[in-house]
């Protein structure tokens, strides 16, 4: 597949640590839910820094041309079990928010299950249309 420069920039441990610091200011989540495939490397670090459980839902607009997250019954049950009925114990994340489209679709879709889940991205491009609740670094290139 074609390389994605933001995915690799977002795997930088210092950027992930900055994101975790922002999240922890509000409170430690019980579950971090990432958009697979791009957020896997960053997610492994993020869950370690947050000391929380890590879960992924399949959602890859860039590599798999998904139109929305693919959410199984197991995914739904895990989010409700770990995040409470309102989802306040969950942070939804992707490694980057370059245009904002993936994060917006992911948040809109998963908030139907966990409405109070917070959103996060390791990197957010300055011009991104979606502004996650938590960001590790704002990018300007």
LINMO-V553625 format. One record per backbone hydrogen bond with DSSP energy under -1.0 kcal/mol. NH is the residue of the N-H (numbers start at 0). CO is the residue of the C=O. If there is no record, write none. Layout:
nh:NH co:CO
nh:NH co:CO
//
This chain:
nh:7 co:3
nh:8 co:4
nh:9 co:5
nh:11 co:8
nh:15 co:11
nh:16 co:12
nh:17 co:13
nh:18 co:14
nh:19 co:15
nh:20 co:16
nh:21 co:17
nh:22 co:18
nh:23 co:19
nh:24 co:20
nh:25 co:22
nh:26 co:22
nh:29 co:88
nh:30 co:88
nh:31 co:52
nh:32 co:90
nh:33 co:54
nh:34 co:92
nh:35 co:56
nh:38 co:34
nh:39 co:36
nh:42 co:38
nh:43 co:39
nh:44 co:40
nh:45 co:41
nh:46 co:42
nh:47 co:43
nh:48 co:44
nh:49 co:45
nh:50 co:46
nh:51 co:46
nh:52 co:29
nh:54 co:31
nh:56 co:33
nh:58 co:35
nh:63 co:59
nh:65 co:59
nh:69 co:57
nh:75 co:71
nh:76 co:72
nh:77 co:73
nh:78 co:74
nh:79 co:75
nh:80 co:76
nh:81 co:77
nh:82 co:78
nh:88 co:82
nh:89 co:86
nh:90 co:30
nh:91 co:117
nh:92 co:32
nh:93 co:119
nh:96 co:122
nh:103 co:99
nh:104 co:100
nh:105 co:101
nh:106 co:102
nh:107 co:103
nh:108 co:104
nh:109 co:105
nh:110 co:106
nh:111 co:108
nh:112 co:109
nh:113 co:109
nh:115 co:85
nh:116 co:113
nh:117 co:89
nh:119 co:91
nh:120 co:133
nh:121 co:93
nh:122 co:94
nh:123 co:136
nh:124 co:96
nh:125 co:138
nh:127 co:124
nh:128 co:98
nh:133 co:118
nh:135 co:120
nh:136 co:121
nh:138 co:123
//
